[in-house]
Amino acid sequence: MRILRLLSRKEARVCSQIVDELPLAQSTVSEHLRILKEAGLVRCSPDGPRVGYCIDFDGLRRLKALVAII
């Protein structure tokens, strides 16, 4: 949730920027980003050697609709 909140405040961020704002190891943040990407909640776009991450708003809307059903 904290990663999604961080991404909601800015268009895109690279992993190192997210790591700087969380009390987690880089490997942990990378794993969470991978899971969020697989869940369709985060998109990534390569920018040279770095990868930018941003919220996938379509995926977030789908999740919100599913949660509302429960």
mmCIF file as Biopython writes it, N, C-alpha, C and O atoms, coordinates in Angstrom:
data_model
#
loop_
_atom_site.group_PDB
_atom_site.id
_atom_site.type_symbol
_atom_site.label_atom_id
_atom_site.label_alt_id
_atom_site.label_comp_id
_atom_site.label_asym_id
_atom_site.label_entity_id
_atom_site.label_seq_id
_atom_site.pdbx_PDB_ins_code
_atom_site.Cartn_x
_atom_site.Cartn_y
_atom_site.Cartn_z
_atom_site.occupancy
_atom_site.B_iso_or_equiv
_atom_site.auth_seq_id
_atom_site.auth_asym_id
_atom_site.pdbx_PDB_model_num
ATOM 1   N N  . MET A ? 1  ? 0.825   -1.185 0.000   1.0 0.0 1  A 1 
ATOM 2   C CA . MET A ? 1  ? 0.000   0.000  0.000   1.0 0.0 1  A 1 
ATOM 3   C C  . MET A ? 1  ? 0.872   1.252  0.000   1.0 0.0 1  A 1 
ATOM 4   O O  . MET A ? 1  ? 0.551   2.233  -0.672  1.0 0.0 1  A 1 
ATOM 5   N N  . ARG A ? 2  ? 1.954   1.223  0.738   1.0 0.0 2  A 1 
ATOM 6   C CA . ARG A ? 2  ? 2.818   2.417  0.784   1.0 0.0 2  A 1 
ATOM 7   C C  . ARG A ? 2  ? 3.442   2.692  -0.570  1.0 0.0 2  A 1 
ATOM 8   O O  . ARG A ? 2  ? 3.602   3.851  -0.954  1.0 0.0 2  A 1 
ATOM 9   N N  . ILE A ? 3  ? 3.795   1.649  -1.294  1.0 0.0 3  A 1 
ATOM 10  C CA . ILE A ? 3  ? 4.362   1.849  -2.631  1.0 0.0 3  A 1 
ATOM 11  C C  . ILE A ? 3  ? 3.318   2.470  -3.548  1.0 0.0 3  A 1 
ATOM 12  O O  . ILE A ? 3  ? 3.632   3.386  -4.308  1.0 0.0 3  A 1 
ATOM 13  N N  . LEU A ? 4  ? 2.096   1.991  -3.487  1.0 0.0 4  A 1 
ATOM 14  C CA . LEU A ? 4  ? 1.032   2.573  -4.315  1.0 0.0 4  A 1 
ATOM 15  C C  . LEU A ? 4  ? 0.785   4.034  -3.934  1.0 0.0 4  A 1 
ATOM 16  O O  . LEU A ? 4  ? 0.568   4.871  -4.810  1.0 0.0 4  A 1 
ATOM 17  N N  . ARG A ? 5  ? 0.816   4.344  -2.652  1.0 0.0 5  A 1 
ATOM 18  C CA . ARG A ? 5  ? 0.649   5.738  -2.224  1.0 0.0 5  A 1 
ATOM 19  C C  . ARG A ? 5  ? 1.775   6.617  -2.766  1.0 0.0 5  A 1 
ATOM 20  O O  . ARG A ? 5  ? 1.531   7.727  -3.240  1.0 0.0 5  A 1 
ATOM 21  N N  . LEU A ? 6  ? 3.006   6.115  -2.693  1.0 0.0 6  A 1 
ATOM 22  C CA . LEU A ? 6  ? 4.135   6.883  -3.231  1.0 0.0 6  A 1 
ATOM 23  C C  . LEU A ? 6  ? 3.967   7.128  -4.723  1.0 0.0 6  A 1 
ATOM 24  O O  . LEU A ? 6  ? 4.191   8.235  -5.211  1.0 0.0 6  A 1 
ATOM 25  N N  . LEU A ? 7  ? 3.572   6.091  -5.434  1.0 0.0 7  A 1 
ATOM 26  C CA . LEU A ? 7  ? 3.411   6.224  -6.881  1.0 0.0 7  A 1 
ATOM 27  C C  . LEU A ? 7  ? 2.239   7.128  -7.233  1.0 0.0 7  A 1 
ATOM 28  O O  . LEU A ? 7  ? 2.243   7.754  -8.293  1.0 0.0 7  A 1 
ATOM 29  N N  . SER A ? 8  ? 1.241   7.208  -6.368  1.0 0.0 8  A 1 
ATOM 30  C CA . SER A ? 8  ? 0.087   8.054  -6.668  1.0 0.0 8  A 1 
ATOM 31  C C  . SER A ? 8  ? 0.427   9.541  -6.575  1.0 0.0 8  A 1 
ATOM 32  O O  . SER A ? 8  ? -0.283  10.375 -7.138  1.0 0.0 8  A 1 
ATOM 33  N N  . ARG A ? 9  ? 1.492   9.872  -5.879  1.0 0.0 9  A 1 
ATOM 34  C CA . ARG A ? 9  ? 1.897   11.268 -5.705  1.0 0.0 9  A 1 
ATOM 35  C C  . ARG A ? 9  ? 2.777   11.790 -6.831  1.0 0.0 9  A 1 
ATOM 36  O O  . ARG A ? 9  ? 3.037   12.990 -6.913  1.0 0.0 9  A 1 
ATOM 37  N N  . LYS A ? 10 ? 3.234   10.895 -7.695  1.0 0.0 10 A 1 
ATOM 38  C CA . LYS A ? 10 ? 4.159   11.306 -8.751  1.0 0.0 10 A 1 
ATOM 39  C C  . LYS A ? 10 ? 3.926   10.419 -9.966  1.0 0.0 10 A 1 
ATOM 40  O O  . LYS A ? 10 ? 3.540   9.259  -9.828  1.0 0.0 10 A 1 
ATOM 41  N N  . GLU A ? 11 ? 4.157   10.957 -11.139 1.0 0.0 11 A 1 
ATOM 42  C CA . GLU A ? 11 ? 3.897   10.222 -12.383 1.0 0.0 11 A 1 
ATOM 43  C C  . GLU A ? 11 ? 4.647   8.893  -12.434 1.0 0.0 11 A 1 
ATOM 44  O O  . GLU A ? 11 ? 4.039   7.849  -12.667 1.0 0.0 11 A 1 
ATOM 45  N N  . ALA A ? 12 ? 5.947   8.923  -12.221 1.0 0.0 12 A 1 
ATOM 46  C CA . ALA A ? 12 ? 6.724   7.673  -12.281 1.0 0.0 12 A 1 
ATOM 47  C C  . ALA A ? 12 ? 7.942   7.804  -11.372 1.0 0.0 12 A 1 
ATOM 48  O O  . ALA A ? 12 ? 8.461   8.898  -11.151 1.0 0.0 12 A 1 
ATOM 49  N N  . ARG A ? 13 ? 8.372   6.687  -10.865 1.0 0.0 13 A 1 
ATOM 50  C CA . ARG A ? 13 ? 9.556   6.645  -10.008 1.0 0.0 13 A 1 
ATOM 51  C C  . ARG A ? 13 ? 10.372  5.413  -10.351 1.0 0.0 13 A 1 
ATOM 52  O O  . ARG A ? 13 ? 9.837   4.401  -10.805 1.0 0.0 13 A 1 
ATOM 53  N N  . VAL A ? 14 ? 11.650  5.512  -10.131 1.0 0.0 14 A 1 
ATOM 54  C CA . VAL A ? 14 ? 12.504  4.340  -10.288 1.0 0.0 14 A 1 
ATOM 55  C C  . VAL A ? 14 ? 12.635  3.677  -8.919  1.0 0.0 14 A 1 
ATOM 56  O O  . VAL A ? 14 ? 12.350  4.291  -7.891  1.0 0.0 14 A 1 
ATOM 57  N N  . CYS A ? 15 ? 13.058  2.450  -8.919  1.0 0.0 15 A 1 
ATOM 58  C CA . CYS A ? 15 ? 13.123  1.656  -7.680  1.0 0.0 15 A 1 
ATOM 59  C C  . CYS A ? 15 ? 13.958  2.349  -6.606  1.0 0.0 15 A 1 
ATOM 60  O O  . CYS A ? 15 ? 13.568  2.356  -5.439  1.0 0.0 15 A 1 
ATOM 61  N N  . SER A ? 16 ? 15.086  2.925  -6.972  1.0 0.0 16 A 1 
ATOM 62  C CA . SER A ? 16 ? 15.950  3.565  -5.969  1.0 0.0 16 A 1 
ATOM 63  C C  . SER A ? 16 ? 15.244  4.725  -5.272  1.0 0.0 16 A 1 
ATOM 64  O O  . SER A ? 16 ? 15.482  4.961  -4.088  1.0 0.0 16 A 1 
ATOM 65  N N  . GLN A ? 17 ? 14.383  5.453  -5.981  1.0 0.0 17 A 1 
ATOM 66  C CA . GLN A ? 17 ? 13.629  6.537  -5.350  1.0 0.0 17 A 1 
ATOM 67  C C  . GLN A ? 17 ? 12.625  5.983  -4.345  1.0 0.0 17 A 1 
ATOM 68  O O  . GLN A ? 17 ? 12.407  6.574  -3.287  1.0 0.0 17 A 1 
ATOM 69  N N  . ILE A ? 18 ? 12.018  4.854  -4.677  1.0 0.0 18 A 1 
ATOM 70  C CA . ILE A ? 18 ? 11.065  4.225  -3.761  1.0 0.0 18 A 1 
ATOM 71  C C  . ILE A ? 18 ? 11.805  3.699  -2.536  1.0 0.0 18 A 1 
ATOM 72  O O  . ILE A ? 18 ? 11.334  3.857  -1.409  1.0 0.0 18 A 1 
ATOM 73  N N  . VAL A ? 19 ? 12.948  3.080  -2.749  1.0 0.0 19 A 1 
ATOM 74  C CA . VAL A ? 19 ? 13.752  2.547  -1.648  1.0 0.0 19 A 1 
ATOM 75  C C  . VAL A ? 19 ? 14.143  3.671  -0.687  1.0 0.0 19 A 1 
ATOM 76  O O  . VAL A ? 19 ? 14.134  3.481  0.529   1.0 0.0 19 A 1 
ATOM 77  N N  . ASP A ? 20 ? 14.483  4.830  -1.228  1.0 0.0 20 A 1 
ATOM 78  C CA . ASP A ? 20 ? 14.885  5.968  -0.384  1.0 0.0 20 A 1 
ATOM 79  C C  . ASP A ? 20 ? 13.774  6.421  0.555   1.0 0.0 20 A 1 
ATOM 80  O O  . ASP A ? 20 ? 14.056  7.030  1.587   1.0 0.0 20 A 1 
ATOM 81  N N  . GLU A ? 21 ? 12.527  6.139  0.221   1.0 0.0 21 A 1 
ATOM 82  C CA . GLU A ? 21 ? 11.400  6.612  1.024   1.0 0.0 21 A 1 
ATOM 83  C C  . GLU A ? 21 ? 10.793  5.541  1.929   1.0 0.0 21 A 1 
ATOM 84  O O  . GLU A ? 21 ? 9.844   5.810  2.666   1.0 0.0 21 A 1 
ATOM 85  N N  . LEU A ? 22 ? 11.342  4.331  1.872   1.0 0.0 22 A 1 
ATOM 86  C CA . LEU A ? 22 ? 10.793  3.234  2.678   1.0 0.0 22 A 1 
ATOM 87  C C  . LEU A ? 22 ? 11.877  2.600  3.543   1.0 0.0 22 A 1 
ATOM 88  O O  . LEU A ? 22 ? 13.048  2.598  3.163   1.0 0.0 22 A 1 
ATOM 89  N N  . PRO A ? 23 ? 11.501  2.065  4.695   1.0 0.0 23 A 1 
ATOM 90  C CA . PRO A ? 23 ? 12.481  1.405  5.553   1.0 0.0 23 A 1 
ATOM 91  C C  . PRO A ? 23 ? 12.675  -0.062 5.161   1.0 0.0 23 A 1 
ATOM 92  O O  . PRO A ? 23 ? 12.664  -0.951 6.012   1.0 0.0 23 A 1 
ATOM 93  N N  . LEU A ? 24 ? 12.853  -0.299 3.859   1.0 0.0 24 A 1 
ATOM 94  C CA . LEU A ? 24 ? 12.988  -1.663 3.341   1.0 0.0 24 A 1 
ATOM 95  C C  . LEU A ? 24 ? 14.233  -1.775 2.477   1.0 0.0 24 A 1 
ATOM 96  O O  . LEU A ? 24 ? 14.708  -0.788 1.916   1.0 0.0 24 A 1 
ATOM 97  N N  . ALA A ? 25 ? 14.748  -2.977 2.379   1.0 0.0 25 A 1 
ATOM 98  C CA . ALA A ? 25 ? 15.892  -3.235 1.510   1.0 0.0 25 A 1 
ATOM 99  C C  . ALA A ? 25 ? 15.475  -3.128 0.042   1.0 0.0 25 A 1 
ATOM 100 O O  . ALA A ? 25 ? 14.308  -3.318 -0.300  1.0 0.0 25 A 1 
ATOM 101 N N  . GLN A ? 26 ? 16.436  -2.824 -0.806  1.0 0.0 26 A 1 
ATOM 102 C CA . GLN A ? 26 ? 16.171  -2.694 -2.242  1.0 0.0 26 A 1 
ATOM 103 C C  . GLN A ? 26 ? 15.579  -3.972 -2.797  1.0 0.0 26 A 1 
ATOM 104 O O  . GLN A ? 26 ? 14.667  -3.921 -3.622  1.0 0.0 26 A 1 
ATOM 105 N N  . SER A ? 27 ? 16.078  -5.115 -2.363  1.0 0.0 27 A 1 
ATOM 106 C CA . SER A ? 27 ? 15.576  -6.392 -2.873  1.0 0.0 27 A 1 
ATOM 107 C C  . SER A ? 27 ? 14.108  -6.593 -2.487  1.0 0.0 27 A 1 
ATOM 108 O O  . SER A ? 27 ? 13.332  -7.149 -3.265  1.0 0.0 27 A 1 
ATOM 109 N N  . THR A ? 28 ? 13.729  -6.146 -1.299  1.0 0.0 28 A 1 
ATOM 110 C CA . THR A ? 28 ? 12.344  -6.271 -0.850  1.0 0.0 28 A 1 
ATOM 111 C C  . THR A ? 28 ? 11.431  -5.375 -1.676  1.0 0.0 28 A 1 
ATOM 112 O O  . THR A ? 28 ? 10.353  -5.802 -2.091  1.0 0.0 28 A 1 
ATOM 113 N N  . VAL A ? 29 ? 11.853  -4.141 -1.917  1.0 0.0 29 A 1 
ATOM 114 C CA . VAL A ? 29 ? 11.060  -3.223 -2.734  1.0 0.0 29 A 1 
ATOM 115 C C  . VAL A ? 29 ? 10.915  -3.774 -4.147  1.0 0.0 29 A 1 
ATOM 116 O O  . VAL A ? 29 ? 9.829   -3.723 -4.722  1.0 0.0 29 A 1 
ATOM 117 N N  . SER A ? 30 ? 11.999  -4.299 -4.709  1.0 0.0 30 A 1 
ATOM 118 C CA . SER A ? 30 ? 11.938  -4.881 -6.052  1.0 0.0 30 A 1 
ATOM 119 C C  . SER A ? 30 ? 10.944  -6.030 -6.111  1.0 0.0 30 A 1 
ATOM 120 O O  . SER A ? 30 ? 10.194  -6.161 -7.078  1.0 0.0 30 A 1 
ATOM 121 N N  . GLU A ? 31 ? 10.938  -6.856 -5.079  1.0 0.0 31 A 1 
ATOM 122 C CA . GLU A ? 31 ? 10.008  -7.989 -5.041  1.0 0.0 31 A 1 
ATOM 123 C C  . GLU A ? 31 ? 8.562   -7.498 -4.946  1.0 0.0 31 A 1 
ATOM 124 O O  . GLU A ? 31 ? 7.683   -8.033 -5.621  1.0 0.0 31 A 1 
ATOM 125 N N  . HIS A ? 32 ? 8.317   -6.507 -4.133  1.0 0.0 32 A 1 
ATOM 126 C CA . HIS A ? 32 ? 6.965   -5.952 -4.018  1.0 0.0 32 A 1 
ATOM 127 C C  . HIS A ? 32 ? 6.523   -5.327 -5.341  1.0 0.0 32 A 1 
ATOM 128 O O  . HIS A ? 32 ? 5.370   -5.484 -5.744  1.0 0.0 32 A 1 
ATOM 129 N N  . LEU A ? 33 ? 7.423   -4.624 -6.013  1.0 0.0 33 A 1 
ATOM 130 C CA . LEU A ? 33 ? 7.093   -4.045 -7.322  1.0 0.0 33 A 1 
ATOM 131 C C  . LEU A ? 33 ? 6.773   -5.143 -8.332  1.0 0.0 33 A 1 
ATOM 132 O O  . LEU A ? 33 ? 5.856   -4.996 -9.140  1.0 0.0 33 A 1 
ATOM 133 N N  . ARG A ? 34 ? 7.525   -6.244 -8.288  1.0 0.0 34 A 1 
ATOM 134 C CA . ARG A ? 34 ? 7.257   -7.363 -9.193  1.0 0.0 34 A 1 
ATOM 135 C C  . ARG A ? 34 ? 5.853   -7.922 -8.949  1.0 0.0 34 A 1 
ATOM 136 O O  . ARG A ? 34 ? 5.110   -8.189 -9.893  1.0 0.0 34 A 1 
ATOM 137 N N  . ILE A ? 35 ? 5.503   -8.095 -7.680  1.0 0.0 35 A 1 
ATOM 138 C CA . ILE A ? 35 ? 4.181   -8.628 -7.333  1.0 0.0 35 A 1 
ATOM 139 C C  . ILE A ? 35 ? 3.080   -7.662 -7.765  1.0 0.0 35 A 1 
ATOM 140 O O  . ILE A ? 35 ? 2.069   -8.082 -8.327  1.0 0.0 35 A 1 
ATOM 141 N N  . LEU A ? 36 ? 3.274   -6.372 -7.504  1.0 0.0 36 A 1 
ATOM 142 C CA . LEU A ? 36 ? 2.286   -5.376 -7.919  1.0 0.0 36 A 1 
ATOM 143 C C  . LEU A ? 36 ? 2.130   -5.343 -9.437  1.0 0.0 36 A 1 
ATOM 144 O O  . LEU A ? 36 ? 1.027   -5.154 -9.950  1.0 0.0 36 A 1 
ATOM 145 N N  . LYS A ? 37 ? 3.237   -5.527 -10.149 1.0 0.0 37 A 1 
ATOM 146 C CA . LYS A ? 37 ? 3.181   -5.562 -11.615 1.0 0.0 37 A 1 
ATOM 147 C C  . LYS A ? 37 ? 2.409   -6.793 -12.087 1.0 0.0 37 A 1 
ATOM 148 O O  . LYS A ? 37 ? 1.551   -6.688 -12.964 1.0 0.0 37 A 1 
ATOM 149 N N  . GLU A ? 38 ? 2.708   -7.947 -11.516 1.0 0.0 38 A 1 
ATOM 150 C CA . GLU A ? 38 ? 1.998   -9.180 -11.893 1.0 0.0 38 A 1 
ATOM 151 C C  . GLU A ? 38 ? 0.509   -9.090 -11.572 1.0 0.0 38 A 1 
ATOM 152 O O  . GLU A ? 38 ? -0.313  -9.685 -12.270 1.0 0.0 38 A 1 
ATOM 153 N N  . ALA A ? 39 ? 0.157   -8.349 -10.523 1.0 0.0 39 A 1 
ATOM 154 C CA . ALA A ? 39 ? -1.244  -8.176 -10.136 1.0 0.0 39 A 1 
ATOM 155 C C  . ALA A ? 39 ? -1.951  -7.154 -11.025 1.0 0.0 39 A 1 
ATOM 156 O O  . ALA A ? 39 ? -3.167  -6.987 -10.938 1.0 0.0 39 A 1 
ATOM 157 N N  . GLY A ? 40 ? -1.193  -6.477 -11.874 1.0 0.0 40 A 1 
ATOM 158 C CA . GLY A ? 40 ? -1.787  -5.490 -12.774 1.0 0.0 40 A 1 
ATOM 159 C C  . GLY A ? 40 ? -2.030  -4.142 -12.121 1.0 0.0 40 A 1 
ATOM 160 O O  . GLY A ? 40 ? -2.815  -3.345 -12.634 1.0 0.0 40 A 1 
ATOM 161 N N  . LEU A ? 41 ? -1.374  -3.868 -11.000 1.0 0.0 41 A 1 
ATOM 162 C CA . LEU A ? 41 ? -1.571  -2.607 -10.294 1.0 0.0 41 A 1 
ATOM 163 C C  . LEU A ? 41 ? -0.481  -1.578 -10.597 1.0 0.0 41 A 1 
ATOM 164 O O  . LEU A ? 41 ? -0.645  -0.388 -10.328 1.0 0.0 41 A 1 
ATOM 165 N N  . VAL A ? 42 ? 0.630   -2.051 -11.160 1.0 0.0 42 A 1 
ATOM 166 C CA . VAL A ? 42 ? 1.758   -1.180 -11.478 1.0 0.0 42 A 1 
ATOM 167 C C  . VAL A ? 42 ? 2.235   -1.494 -12.884 1.0 0.0 42 A 1 
ATOM 168 O O  . VAL A ? 42 ? 2.273   -2.651 -13.301 1.0 0.0 42 A 1 
ATOM 169 N N  . ARG A ? 43 ? 2.600   -0.438 -13.609 1.0 0.0 43 A 1 
ATOM 170 C CA . ARG A ? 43 ? 3.219   -0.601 -14.929 1.0 0.0 43 A 1 
ATOM 171 C C  . ARG A ? 43 ? 4.676   -0.174 -14.820 1.0 0.0 43 A 1 
ATOM 172 O O  . ARG A ? 43 ? 5.041   0.620  -13.954 1.0 0.0 43 A 1 
ATOM 173 N N  . CYS A ? 44 ? 5.488   -0.707 -15.698 1.0 0.0 44 A 1 
ATOM 174 C CA . CYS A ? 44 ? 6.880   -0.276 -15.719 1.0 0.0 44 A 1 
ATOM 175 C C  . CYS A ? 44 ? 7.297   0.030  -17.142 1.0 0.0 44 A 1 
ATOM 176 O O  . CYS A ? 44 ? 6.791   -0.550 -18.103 1.0 0.0 44 A 1 
ATOM 177 N N  . SER A ? 45 ? 8.235   0.957  -17.249 1.0 0.0 45 A 1 
ATOM 178 C CA . SER A ? 45 ? 8.757   1.305  -18.567 1.0 0.0 45 A 1 
ATOM 179 C C  . SER A ? 45 ? 10.264  1.502  -18.453 1.0 0.0 45 A 1 
ATOM 180 O O  . SER A ? 45 ? 10.739  2.319  -17.665 1.0 0.0 45 A 1 
ATOM 181 N N  . PRO A ? 46 ? 11.002  0.744  -19.248 1.0 0.0 46 A 1 
ATOM 182 C CA . PRO A ? 46 ? 12.460  0.866  -19.214 1.0 0.0 46 A 1 
ATOM 183 C C  . PRO A ? 46 ? 12.897  2.246  -19.696 1.0 0.0 46 A 1 
ATOM 184 O O  . PRO A ? 46 ? 12.354  2.779  -20.664 1.0 0.0 46 A 1 
ATOM 185 N N  . ASP A ? 47 ? 13.881  2.813  -19.013 1.0 0.0 47 A 1 
ATOM 186 C CA . ASP A ? 47 ? 14.460  4.100  -19.385 1.0 0.0 47 A 1 
ATOM 187 C C  . ASP A ? 47 ? 15.971  3.946  -19.282 1.0 0.0 47 A 1 
ATOM 188 O O  . ASP A ? 47 ? 16.589  4.336  -18.291 1.0 0.0 47 A 1 
ATOM 189 N N  . GLY A ? 48 ? 16.548  3.366  -20.331 1.0 0.0 48 A 1 
ATOM 190 C CA . GLY A ? 48 ? 17.969  3.054  -20.288 1.0 0.0 48 A 1 
ATOM 191 C C  . GLY A ? 48 ? 18.209  1.936  -19.294 1.0 0.0 48 A 1 
ATOM 192 O O  . GLY A ? 48 ? 17.509  0.924  -19.334 1.0 0.0 48 A 1 
ATOM 193 N N  . PRO A ? 49 ? 19.190  2.090  -18.393 1.0 0.0 49 A 1 
ATOM 194 C CA . PRO A ? 49 ? 19.464  1.037  -17.413 1.0 0.0 49 A 1 
ATOM 195 C C  . PRO A ? 49 ? 18.466  1.017  -16.251 1.0 0.0 49 A 1 
ATOM 196 O O  . PRO A ? 49 ? 18.459  0.082  -15.450 1.0 0.0 49 A 1 
ATOM 197 N N  . ARG A ? 50 ? 17.622  2.053  -16.162 1.0 0.0 50 A 1 
ATOM 198 C CA . ARG A ? 50 ? 16.653  2.132  -15.064 1.0 0.0 50 A 1 
ATOM 199 C C  . ARG A ? 50 ? 15.263  1.783  -15.580 1.0 0.0 50 A 1 
ATOM 200 O O  . ARG A ? 50 ? 14.997  1.808  -16.782 1.0 0.0 50 A 1 
ATOM 201 N N  . VAL A ? 51 ? 14.391  1.460  -14.642 1.0 0.0 51 A 1 
ATOM 202 C CA . VAL A ? 51 ? 12.994  1.142  -14.971 1.0 0.0 51 A 1 
ATOM 203 C C  . VAL A ? 51 ? 12.107  2.080  -14.167 1.0 0.0 51 A 1 
ATOM 204 O O  . VAL A ? 51 ? 12.238  2.180  -12.947 1.0 0.0 51 A 1 
ATOM 205 N N  . GLY A ? 52 ? 11.199  2.768  -14.863 1.0 0.0 52 A 1 
ATOM 206 C CA . GLY A ? 52 ? 10.259  3.651  -14.189 1.0 0.0 52 A 1 
ATOM 207 C C  . GLY A ? 52 ? 8.982   2.894  -13.853 1.0 0.0 52 A 1 
ATOM 208 O O  . GLY A ? 52 ? 8.497   2.096  -14.655 1.0 0.0 52 A 1 
ATOM 209 N N  . TYR A ? 53 ? 8.446   3.142  -12.682 1.0 0.0 53 A 1 
ATOM 210 C CA . TYR A ? 53 ? 7.216   2.486  -12.233 1.0 0.0 53 A 1 
ATOM 211 C C  . TYR A ? 53 ? 6.136   3.533  -12.019 1.0 0.0 53 A 1 
ATOM 212 O O  . TYR A ? 53 ? 6.408   4.628  -11.525 1.0 0.0 53 A 1 
ATOM 213 N N  . CYS A ? 54 ? 4.910   3.190  -12.393 1.0 0.0 54 A 1 
ATOM 214 C CA . CYS A ? 54 ? 3.762   4.057  -12.141 1.0 0.0 54 A 1 
ATOM 215 C C  . CYS A ? 54 ? 2.529   3.184  -11.932 1.0 0.0 54 A 1 
ATOM 216 O O  . CYS A ? 54 ? 2.534   1.995  -12.252 1.0 0.0 54 A 1 
ATOM 217 N N  . ILE A ? 55 ? 1.489   3.782  -11.400 1.0 0.0 55 A 1 
ATOM 218 C CA . ILE A ? 55 ? 0.250   3.053  -11.138 1.0 0.0 55 A 1 
ATOM 219 C C  . ILE A ? 55 ? -0.444  2.725  -12.451 1.0 0.0 55 A 1 
ATOM 220 O O  . ILE A ? 55 ? -0.502  3.556  -13.357 1.0 0.0 55 A 1 
ATOM 221 N N  . ASP A ? 56 ? -0.966  1.517  -12.545 1.0 0.0 56 A 1 
ATOM 222 C CA . ASP A ? 56 ? -1.825  1.129  -13.666 1.0 0.0 56 A 1 
ATOM 223 C C  . ASP A ? 56 ? -3.257  1.384  -13.202 1.0 0.0 56 A 1 
ATOM 224 O O  . ASP A ? 56 ? -3.844  0.565  -12.495 1.0 0.0 56 A 1 
ATOM 225 N N  . PHE A ? 57 ? -3.809  2.516  -13.603 1.0 0.0 57 A 1 
ATOM 226 C CA . PHE A ? 57 ? -5.114  2.926  -13.091 1.0 0.0 57 A 1 
ATOM 227 C C  . PHE A ? 57 ? -6.241  1.999  -13.528 1.0 0.0 57 A 1 
ATOM 228 O O  . PHE A ? 57 ? -7.236  1.872  -12.814 1.0 0.0 57 A 1 
ATOM 229 N N  . ASP A ? 58 ? -6.112  1.349  -14.678 1.0 0.0 58 A 1 
ATOM 230 C CA . ASP A ? 58 ? -7.123  0.364  -15.078 1.0 0.0 58 A 1 
ATOM 231 C C  . ASP A ? 58 ? -7.135  -0.810 -14.105 1.0 0.0 58 A 1 
ATOM 232 O O  . ASP A ? 58 ? -8.201  -1.264 -13.690 1.0 0.0 58 A 1 
ATOM 233 N N  . GLY A ? 59 ? -5.963  -1.297 -13.746 1.0 0.0 59 A 1 
ATOM 234 C CA . GLY A ? 59 ? -5.866  -2.392 -12.784 1.0 0.0 59 A 1 
ATOM 235 C C  . GLY A ? 59 ? -6.386  -1.988 -11.413 1.0 0.0 59 A 1 
ATOM 236 O O  . GLY A ? 59 ? -7.030  -2.781 -10.726 1.0 0.0 59 A 1 
ATOM 237 N N  . LEU A ? 60 ? -6.104  -0.758 -11.022 1.0 0.0 60 A 1 
ATOM 238 C CA . LEU A ? 60 ? -6.581  -0.273 -9.733  1.0 0.0 60 A 1 
ATOM 239 C C  . LEU A ? 60 ? -8.106  -0.165 -9.718  1.0 0.0 60 A 1 
ATOM 240 O O  . LEU A ? 60 ? -8.739  -0.466 -8.706  1.0 0.0 60 A 1 
ATOM 241 N N  . ARG A ? 61 ? -8.691  0.260  -10.828 1.0 0.0 61 A 1 
ATOM 242 C CA . ARG A ? 61 ? -10.157 0.324  -10.923 1.0 0.0 61 A 1 
ATOM 243 C C  . ARG A ? 61 ? -10.775 -1.073 -10.840 1.0 0.0 61 A 1 
ATOM 244 O O  . ARG A ? 61 ? -11.800 -1.267 -10.186 1.0 0.0 61 A 1 
ATOM 245 N N  . ARG A ? 62 ? -10.144 -2.046 -11.509 1.0 0.0 62 A 1 
ATOM 246 C CA . ARG A ? 62 ? -10.649 -3.426 -11.438 1.0 0.0 62 A 1 
ATOM 247 C C  . ARG A ? 62 ? -10.605 -3.942 -10.005 1.0 0.0 62 A 1 
ATOM 248 O O  . ARG A ? 62 ? -11.557 -4.567 -9.539  1.0 0.0 62 A 1 
ATOM 249 N N  . LEU A ? 63 ? -9.502  -3.683 -9.306  1.0 0.0 63 A 1 
ATOM 250 C CA . LEU A ? 63 ? -9.388  -4.121 -7.916  1.0 0.0 63 A 1 
ATOM 251 C C  . LEU A ? 63 ? -10.452 -3.450 -7.052  1.0 0.0 63 A 1 
ATOM 252 O O  . LEU A ? 63 ? -11.082 -4.100 -6.217  1.0 0.0 63 A 1 
ATOM 253 N N  . LYS A ? 64 ? -10.648 -2.165 -7.253  1.0 0.0 64 A 1 
ATOM 254 C CA . LYS A ? 64 ? -11.653 -1.432 -6.482  1.0 0.0 64 A 1 
ATOM 255 C C  . LYS A ? 64 ? -13.050 -2.031 -6.722  1.0 0.0 64 A 1 
ATOM 256 O O  . LYS A ? 64 ? -13.829 -2.179 -5.780  1.0 0.0 64 A 1 
ATOM 257 N N  . ALA A ? 65 ? -13.360 -2.370 -7.956  1.0 0.0 65 A 1 
ATOM 258 C CA . ALA A ? 65 ? -14.658 -2.974 -8.270  1.0 0.0 65 A 1 
ATOM 259 C C  . ALA A ? 65 ? -14.803 -4.340 -7.599  1.0 0.0 65 A 1 
ATOM 260 O O  . ALA A ? 65 ? -15.869 -4.663 -7.075  1.0 0.0 65 A 1 
ATOM 261 N N  . LEU A ? 66 ? -13.743 -5.140 -7.613  1.0 0.0 66 A 1 
ATOM 262 C CA . LEU A ? 66 ? -13.787 -6.449 -6.970  1.0 0.0 66 A 1 
ATOM 263 C C  . LEU A ? 66 ? -13.965 -6.332 -5.464  1.0 0.0 66 A 1 
ATOM 264 O O  . LEU A ? 66 ? -14.731 -7.090 -4.869  1.0 0.0 66 A 1 
ATOM 265 N N  . VAL A ? 67 ? -13.276 -5.404 -4.852  1.0 0.0 67 A 1 
ATOM 266 C CA . VAL A ? 67 ? -13.375 -5.220 -3.406  1.0 0.0 67 A 1 
ATOM 267 C C  . VAL A ? 67 ? -14.773 -4.726 -3.031  1.0 0.0 67 A 1 
ATOM 268 O O  . VAL A ? 67 ? -15.296 -5.094 -1.979  1.0 0.0 67 A 1 
ATOM 269 N N  . ALA A ? 68 ? -15.371 -3.908 -3.870  1.0 0.0 68 A 1 
ATOM 270 C CA . ALA A ? 68 ? -16.703 -3.376 -3.591  1.0 0.0 68 A 1 
ATOM 271 C C  . ALA A ? 68 ? -17.757 -4.481 -3.585  1.0 0.0 68 A 1 
ATOM 272 O O  . ALA A ? 68 ? -18.780 -4.356 -2.913  1.0 0.0 68 A 1 
ATOM 273 N N  . ILE A ? 69 ? -17.520 -5.551 -4.321  1.0 0.0 69 A 1 
ATOM 274 C CA . ILE A ? 69 ? -18.457 -6.678 -4.398  1.0 0.0 69 A 1 
ATOM 275 C C  . ILE A ? 69 ? -18.471 -7.472 -3.095  1.0 0.0 69 A 1 
ATOM 276 O O  . ILE A ? 69 ? -19.503 -8.018 -2.704  1.0 0.0 69 A 1 
ATOM 277 N N  . ILE A ? 70 ? -17.334 -7.532 -2.435  1.0 0.0 70 A 1 
ATOM 278 C CA . ILE A ? 70 ? -17.194 -8.362 -1.229  1.0 0.0 70 A 1 
ATOM 279 C C  . ILE A ? 70 ? -17.950 -7.821 -0.081  1.0 0.0 70 A 1 
ATOM 280 O O  . ILE A ? 70 ? -17.931 -8.406 1.002   1.0 0.0 70 A 1 
#
